[in-house]
Every structure is written in C-alpha cells, then in structure tokens.
Amino acid sequence: IKPIEKGLDVKITGGIHGGCLRIQAGVKTNIHKVEDLRGKRIAVSTLGSPPMIFASRVLAAHGMDPQKDVTWVIYPADVTQVVLANGQADAVADSEPIGSLLLNSHSVRTVCDQMIDAPYKDEFCCVVVVSGKLVRSNPKIAAKLTRALMRGSKWVGANPRAAAAIEVNKRYVSKADVDLNAAVLTKLRYEPRVGTCRSGVENQCVELKEAGILDRSTDPHALAARAWQSLDGVTDDWIIHVPVARIAGAGPVPLGPDGLGALAASHPACCNKCCFGD
C-alpha cells in the first residue's frame, strides 16, 4: 500500500491466503495483551516489513503511536528465539513459519494473531498484484493470471502435502523438508477470495493512515480505490465454484498443539530460516 501511495504502478486483483502475521511476546515478560506493549522493544527482521506494518496497525488500533510508544529493534528471524531469551527484545512481530516455530518451542506467547483475531482474521496477508501497465494494455491477460494464481491457492489448500513436495523437489524453498513444509502450509488459510480482499485493502488503508504510515495528505479511501482493480471473470462466485482435484494422501496434515515443534526439532537444518525462501 505504501509504495502504491508513492506512485508504484501496480494493482491488487485478488486474495491468495491469510494467516501469516503475528505479534508475540517473550514468555519471560509481563506482556499478555496489546496494551502491555507500550514502552517495550519489538524485534522485526527489517524496517517496513509486513510483520512490522501489521504490528503498527494493531498498536494504533489500541491507542498507541507506533513511532513513539514502542522501540523497534532489528534482528534476523533465525536468531529471534535467542534474542527473546537473552532479554534483548520483549516481543517480536513475525510471519509464518517463524511464529509457529517460536510458539511450539515455548519461547513466546501470542499477543495478536492474524489468523484468529478480529478484525484481521478475514484479511489476506498475500495477494495477487499485477502491473498497472498490463491491466491497461491487456486486461484479459491480467484476469487470466489472477485466476491462475487464485486457482493455485485453492489447490494448495486442498493438497498442502503435494504442494510441499513440489516446493522441495523443485527447490523453490531452501533447506526445506516435505513434512515440515506441509505442516506449515496446513496452518495457513488458503481460501482465495475477491470481496473480502477488496474490503481488507480499504480497511488497511484506513488503519495505515491512523498509524501514521501513510502521508497526512493521503485520502485512504481514494488510495484503496486506486490500489484495487476489478477484472472480468474474477469474482467470489467463480472461485467458490472452481473445482480442484484432491490428491489421495496429499491433504492437510493433522498435527496436535506440539506437532509442528516436534517436526522442527527433528529437522534442525530446515529451520534456521523461513521455509518459504532464503
């Protein structure tokens, strides 16, 4: 949203999946709710990252100024557990699979979870973004690309183990294991939609303005309208009725509360970095 505000020529055209983002506090701290974060140090991997933007929105919604009422500290995701244990940060804003790995290692307690906490649980953390030039010059191709990605998302939701096997076998992710990656994919919400994605963009623009991330002069509703592009044939009715093949044995991974942590412990080489990339 911020780059679009600054003139980046792209359009959001559909939602891919939700549930990536969390704010978590170290178990040694007295942080149990969002309001307890005031005056605390929140670790992020990079300034301006999606977890930091999400945390900023949450803080602003609870009456805090993300620029003044917390201190952002920068640490690579793979050292977050040590940083929290050593008291170098009080909390962390992270994304999957880091959030689940920290939770299952009993290093953190969750303060806000995009997967389950309103109003964020219906949002999309990952969306289809199409070149504005392509939308203007060939909207039919833009629509085909969007439909292909949304169909792919629905297929992943039905077949996370098969998707994990493709990722690992094709080396689309680094140092990953099929079982571990399938477990992570199972935890995310692969239910692509159009309407809730568009309303989420509108809500996020409003909250980004309230958090001081957008410029004071920016009209958040006008920005949301500029960021979104409706395309022919890309609708909720279409994606809901798109059939997807269900591969035997490739469905969601049934894991108990400690299941992902046990998988991570059995594959330590896989978990030094996010399973979705370098």
Secondary structure, DSSP 8 states (H G I E B T S, - for coil): -HHHHTT--EEEEEEEEB--EEEEEETTSS--SGGGGTT-EEEESSTT-HHHHHHHHHHHHTT--TTTSSEEEE--GGGHHHHHHTTS-SEEEEETTHHHHHHHTT-EEEEEETTTSTTGGG--SEEEEEEHHHHHH-HHHHHHHHHHHHHHHHHHHH-HHHHHHHHHHTT-SSS--HHHHHHHHHHSB----SHHHHHHHHHHHHHHHHTT-S-TT--HHHHHHHHB---TT--HHHHHT------TT-S-----TTHHHHHHHH-GGGSSS-TT--
